Amino acid sequence: MARRETTGLVLAAGGARGAYQAGVLAELLPVLAVDGATPEVITGTSVGALTGVLLAATAHETPQHQAETLLGHWSTTSRSDVL
């Protein structure tokens, strides 16, 4: 039986990294989709888990919509919202 490749994301903890992750993913998700490598497994810790939940909740949407959701969330989130 042929092995099937799976794309996964591991999202780190670290408060402000959530906004950084959103920016990186906004650029990365459309590229992965073109290559047929949409993430099937998402794992994260702390702020990475929050970003992962947003990705999982919008998995049925286009990569562009996912990016807008992530960027919209993190552009309106303050430190006190996360801590």
N, C-alpha and C positions, 0 to 999 in steps of 0.2 A: 504494500500500500504506500502511495506517495505521501510524503510529509507535507503538511500545509503550514505555511508561515503565518504567524500571528504578530500583529503590531501591538505593543503595549506602551503605556506611559507611566512613569514613576515620578510623582510630584513631591518635592521636598517641603519640609516645614520651614518656618522662618518669617512670619508676619508680612513684611513688605515684599517678600518673594511672590506673594499672590499676584500683585500688580505686574511684576516682572514676568511671571509665568503667563499671564493673560496676554501680554504683548508678544511674547515668543510664540505662543499657541495661535494667536491671530494670524501670524505669518506662516506657521508650520502646518496647520490643519488643511488649508487649501492645497498645499503642495503634496501632502500625504494623500489627499483624496484623488488628485490627478494620477498619482502612482498606484492607486488601488490599495493603499496601506492605511486606511482609516483605523484608528485605535479600537481594538476589541476588548482590551484589558486596561483598566485604569486603576491605579493605586496611589494613595497619597497619605501624608501624615500632617495633622494640624491644618495649616493654611492650604497645603497641597490637597488635603481631603476635601476642603470646601471647593476648590477649583475643580477637583475630580467630580464632585456631585453636580456642579453646573454643567460639565461636559456630558455626564451620563444623562442628565435630565433633558439635554438638547440633542442627544445622539441621533434622533430622527430628523433633525433639521439639517440644512446645508452647512458646510464649513463656514461660509460667510456669516450666516445667522449665529452660529455658535460663537464666532469671533466677536460679533457685535454684543452678544449677551455677556460674554466674559469681560470685555472692555467696559461695557456699561456698568456692570456690577462693581468692578474694581475702581472705576473712576468716581464712584459715589460712596465708596466704603472708607470710613475713617478708622484710625487705629483703635479707637474705643469700641467700634463695632466688632472687631476681631478678638480683642482681649477680654 
